[in-house]
Amino acid sequence: MSTELSVIIPVHNGEKYLRQCLDSIVNQSIGIDNIEVIVVNDYSTDDSLNIINEYSGKYSNFKVINNESQLGAGESRNRAIAEVSSDYLTFIDCDDFISSNAYEDSLSKINESEADLLIFNWETYTGTDYVEPINIHQQNTMENKLITSIDENPKLIFSTPSWNKIYHKSLFKYLKFSNSLYDDNLAVVSSLINASKIFLSKDATYFYRKNLTSTTENITPQHGLDLSESIKELYDLNNDNVGLLNVKFINDVLFWVYYYNWAVTDEIAVISRLRECAYNVSEKDLDYFKELFPDYEVYYKEDCLNLNNYDSETFLAKYKYFNKKLAKVKLIAGLYVDEGNGFSEDRRIDIAYIPKIKNNQLTFDLSDFSNVSGIRFDPLEGEFIKAKINNVKVLEANCDNPINDDYQYFLTLDPNFILDAECDDKLMIDFDLEFLTNDELANFFHQKEISIIEKNNIINEFNQNNKKGRFNFFK
């Protein structure tokens, strides 16, 4: 069967939203007969495969690839690309969906303009009335426009998602996805800089689903390591616009190291990898970035410029633990209310205040909440602090010492207390708060290093003893 477009869908345990995704393709105005659908079941353990087989049994132009082990979205896309029979291909993730006119409208524009790459809009879909702010990677198109090079619109270098685009077969050779957490950065950017004609379309929409049940993404040291590798791969493309994108990515990695309370060894490992992968950032790069994105703050300008001037340990100490200029203090206290579904941003109350050392008293109105099963209090963000709650029972805190101590010490830029949920319509919290001094930070830094060394010694000793028990030649 000859089709106009191939759609690639990697699926791993996507049963919850998979039908909505597949229905949005089956119901395209172009007609399902004109679409080749290649679904890669990436070793799902839920009901995804049964759903896939149901659709493939009903529609003859569905192809199913079953991975014998979990390969990840990137390698799953690579396997599917090898099976494409159309002149154009696109991608969709199994928990997302698209507007009903997306493919008909896009192919029509491609045929008229002879574009080899088309980019259409995307919106964040939460399933609620909450509207996600536009982010720097979301280059929404306000008008239909054809450009012959990304140099005409350098901001497009930030359009790194693979799924809001349609690619001509001349670009397939650039679609080599990695097996990292950032599998599409290199593939998409390579396509962007090698496309001869790019059509920007305002008339189709990709709906990217975001889960609001968690307040932040679960960023781990592996994210920092993988994004650092992606930075190096992008630099190796030798394209001037890539420097803009890497300014953003370098700042992302630095923010994660500063913001999250990882083990020191992990922090050093990420900074070391970043220093290996990120070439020297120049004032020119930073100024050009600021020119294009005047509203986007490059917090870590000095850090970027000095990334390769220090060894990793010195850099970490200087820019995370001892440089008070690093702190991006938000003079806001936040109260999260759990109504039975966990803490989320749409159940948060903020109060702006000027912190005092003793007896900060803030009153939160809880009358709009029907069921209060949990309360999380964030006294401040963007600074290392010590704090204590004077009038409400603390159940737990993400502090670096026991909650029974007089003060709780926080070596995280997002300190929070979980409080006893028994309260009336109004909750007054009385708390003391001080910024940690350099001496206090240095002491905690030293103790943290000692605890990690001791932990590693225990693990190494266990491994050595375990080897001795199994191998009589190990002495």
Residue pairs with C-beta under 8 A, 6 or more apart in sequence:
1 33
1 36
1 60
1 61
2 85
3 33
3 34
3 35
3 36
3 61
3 85
3 86
4 30
4 34
4 35
4 86
4 87
4 88
4 103
4 107
5 30
5 34
5 35
5 36
5 86
5 88
5 89
5 90
5 103
5 107
5 166
6 35
6 36
6 37
6 38
6 84
6 85
6 86
6 88
6 89
6 90
7 25
7 35
7 36
7 37
7 38
7 89
7 90
7 91
7 92
7 103
8 38
8 40
8 77
8 80
8 81
8 84
8 89
8 90
8 91
8 92
9 21
9 22
9 37
9 38
9 39
9 40
9 91
9 92
9 93
9 94
10 40
10 42
10 73
10 76
10 77
10 80
10 93
10 94
11 18
11 39
11 40
11 41
11 42
11 44
11 48
11 52
11 94
12 41
12 42
12 43
12 44
12 48
12 70
12 73
12 94
13 44
13 45
13 46
13 48
14 21
14 44
14 46
14 48
14 94
14 95
15 44
15 46
15 47
15 48
15 51
16 95
17 94
17 95
17 96
17 97
17 209
18 48
18 51
18 52
18 94
18 95
19 51
20 97
21 92
21 93
21 94
21 95
21 96
21 97
22 37
22 51
22 55
23 97
24 97
24 98
24 99
24 100
25 32
25 35
25 37
25 92
25 98
26 32
26 55
26 59
27 100
28 35
28 98
28 100
28 101
28 102
28 103
28 104
29 100
29 101
29 103
29 104
30 103
30 104
30 107
32 59
32 61
33 61
34 103
35 61
35 103
36 61
36 63
36 84
36 85
36 86
37 55
37 59
37 61
37 62
37 63
38 63
38 65
38 80
38 83
38 84
39 52
39 55
39 56
39 62
39 63
39 64
39 65
40 64
40 65
40 67
40 76
40 77
40 79
40 80
41 48
41 49
41 52
41 64
41 65
41 66
41 67
42 67
42 70
42 71
42 72
42 73
42 76
43 67
43 68
43 69
43 70
43 71
48 94
49 66
52 62
52 64
53 64
55 62
56 62
56 63
56 64
63 83
65 76
65 79
65 80
65 83
67 76
67 79
71 79
71 179
72 179
72 183
73 93
73 177
73 183
74 177
74 178
74 179
74 180
74 183
74 184
75 177
75 179
77 91
77 162
77 175
77 177
77 183
77 184
78 175
78 176
78 177
81 89
81 172
81 175
84 169
84 172
86 169
87 168
87 169
88 107
88 110
88 166
88 167
88 168
88 169
89 166
89 167
89 169
89 172
90 103
90 163
90 165
90 166
90 167
91 162
91 163
91 165
92 98
92 163
92 206
93 163
93 208
95 209
96 125
96 163
96 206
96 207
96 208
96 209
97 125
97 207
97 209
98 204
98 205
98 206
98 207
99 204
99 205
99 206
99 207
101 203
101 204
102 120
102 204
102 205
102 206
103 166
103 204
105 201
105 203
105 204
106 118
106 120
106 166
106 201
106 204
107 166
109 115
109 118
109 144
109 199
109 201
109 203
110 118
110 166
110 168
110 199
113 146
113 197
113 199
114 197
115 146
115 168
115 195
115 197
115 198
115 199
116 167
116 168
116 170
116 171
116 195
116 196
116 197
116 198
117 165
117 166
117 167
117 168
117 171
117 191
117 192
117 195
117 197
117 198
117 199
118 165
118 166
118 198
118 199
118 200
118 201
119 139
119 141
119 156
119 159
119 164
119 165
119 198
119 199
119 200
119 201
120 141
120 164
120 165
120 166
120 201
120 202
120 203
120 204
120 205
120 206
121 140
121 141
121 164
121 201
121 202
121 204
121 205
121 206
122 138
122 140
122 161
122 163
122 164
122 205
122 206
122 207
122 208
123 132
123 205
123 206
123 207
123 208
124 132
124 138
124 208
124 209
124 210
125 207
125 208
125 209
125 210
126 132
126 209
126 210
126 212
127 209
128 212
128 346
130 212
130 346
132 210
134 140
136 158
136 248
136 293
136 296
137 158
137 159
137 160
137 161
139 155
139 156
139 158
139 159
141 200
141 201
141 202
142 202
143 200
143 202
144 199
144 200
144 201
144 202
144 203
145 199
145 200
146 197
146 198
146 199
146 200
147 153
147 197
147 198
147 200
148 196
148 197
148 198
149 198
150 156
150 157
150 192
150 193
150 195
150 198
150 241
151 241
153 200
154 241
154 244
154 292
155 292
155 293
156 192
156 198
156 200
157 189
157 192
157 193
157 241
157 242
157 244
157 245
158 244
158 245
158 248
159 165
159 188
159 192
160 184
160 185
160 188
160 189
160 245
161 184
161 188
161 208
162 175
162 177
162 184
162 187
162 188
163 206
163 208
164 206
165 188
165 191
167 175
167 191
171 191
171 194
171 195
174 187
174 190
174 191
174 194
175 187
175 190
175 191
176 186
176 187
176 190
177 183
177 184
177 186
177 187
178 185
178 186
178 187
178 229
178 230
178 233
180 226
180 229
180 230
181 222
181 223
181 226
181 227
182 226
182 227
182 230
185 230
185 233
185 234
186 230
186 233
186 234
186 237
189 234
189 237
189 239
189 242
189 245
190 237
192 198
193 237
193 239
193 241
193 242
212 344
212 345
212 346
213 341
213 342
213 344
214 342
214 344
215 336
215 343
215 344
215 345
219 256
219 260
220 262
221 262
221 266
221 267
221 269
221 270
223 256
224 253
224 256
224 257
224 270
224 273
224 274
225 269
225 270
225 273
227 249
227 252
227 253
228 253
228 270
228 273
228 274
228 276
228 277
228 278
229 273
229 277
230 249
231 246
231 249
231 250
231 253
231 274
231 277
231 278
232 276
232 277
232 278
234 242
234 245
234 246
234 249
235 242
235 243
235 246
235 277
235 278
235 279
243 281
243 285
243 288
244 285
244 288
244 289
244 292
246 278
246 281
247 281
247 285
247 286
247 289
247 298
247 304
248 289
250 274
250 278
250 281
250 300
250 304
250 307
251 298
251 299
251 300
251 304
253 270
253 274
254 274
254 300
254 303
254 304
254 319
255 299
255 300
256 270
257 267
257 270
257 271
257 316
257 320
258 319
258 320
258 326
258 413
259 412
259 413
259 414
260 412
261 398
261 400
261 411
261 412
262 270
263 448
263 452
264 316
264 445
264 448
264 449
264 452
265 452
265 456
267 316
267 320
268 312
268 313
268 316
271 312
271 315
271 316
272 312
274 307
275 307
275 308
275 312
275 315
278 307
278 308
280 307
280 308
281 304
281 305
281 307
282 305
283 305
286 298
286 301
286 304
286 305
289 296
289 298
290 298
298 304
299 328
300 319
303 315
303 319
306 315
306 319
307 315
310 318
317 445
319 326
320 326
321 441
321 442
321 445
322 438
322 441
322 442
324 435
324 438
327 382
327 383
327 384
327 413
328 382
328 413
329 380
329 381
329 382
329 383
330 380
330 381
330 382
331 352
331 353
331 354
331 355
331 380
332 350
332 351
332 352
332 353
332 380
332 381
333 350
333 351
333 353
333 360
333 362
333 377
333 378
333 379
333 380
333 429
334 348
334 349
334 350
334 351
334 377
334 378
334 381
335 348
335 349
335 350
335 351
335 364
335 375
335 376
335 377
335 378
335 427
335 429
336 343
336 344
336 347
336 348
336 375
336 376
336 377
336 378
337 343
337 347
337 348
337 349
337 366
337 369
337 372
337 374
337 375
338 347
338 372
338 373
338 374
338 375
338 376
338 421
339 347
339 369
339 370
339 371
339 372
339 373
340 371
340 373
343 374
343 376
347 369
349 364
349 365
351 362
351 364
353 360
353 362
355 379
355 380
355 433
356 433
357 432
357 433
357 434
358 432
359 390
359 430
359 431
359 432
360 379
360 430
360 431
360 432
360 433
361 428
361 429
361 430
362 428
362 429
363 426
363 427
363 428
363 429
364 426
364 427
364 428
364 429
365 425
365 426
366 372
366 423
366 424
366 425
366 426
366 427
367 425
367 426
372 421
372 423
373 421
374 418
374 421
375 418
375 419
375 420
375 421
375 423
375 427
376 416
376 417
376 418
376 419
377 389
377 416
377 417
377 419
377 429
378 414
378 415
378 416
378 417
379 385
379 387
379 415
379 417
379 431
379 433
380 387
380 415
380 433
381 413
381 414
381 415
382 413
383 413
383 435
384 410
384 411
384 412
384 413
384 435
384 436
384 441
385 410
385 415
385 433
385 434
385 435
385 436
386 407
386 408
386 409
386 410
386 433
386 434
386 436
386 440
387 407
387 408
387 410
387 415
387 417
387 431
387 432
387 433
387 434
388 406
388 407
388 408
388 431
388 432
389 417
389 419
389 429
389 430
389 431
390 430
390 431
390 432
391 428
391 429
391 430
392 419
392 420
392 423
392 427
392 429
392 430
393 419
393 420
394 403
394 408
394 417
394 418
394 419
394 420
395 418
395 419
395 420
396 403
396 417
396 418
397 403
397 408
397 410
397 415
397 416
397 417
397 418
398 410
398 412
398 414
398 415
398 416
399 408
399 409
399 410
399 415
400 409
400 410
400 411
400 444
400 448
401 408
401 409
407 432
407 434
408 415
408 417
409 436
409 440
409 444
411 436
411 441
411 444
411 448
419 429
436 444
467 474
468 474
468 475
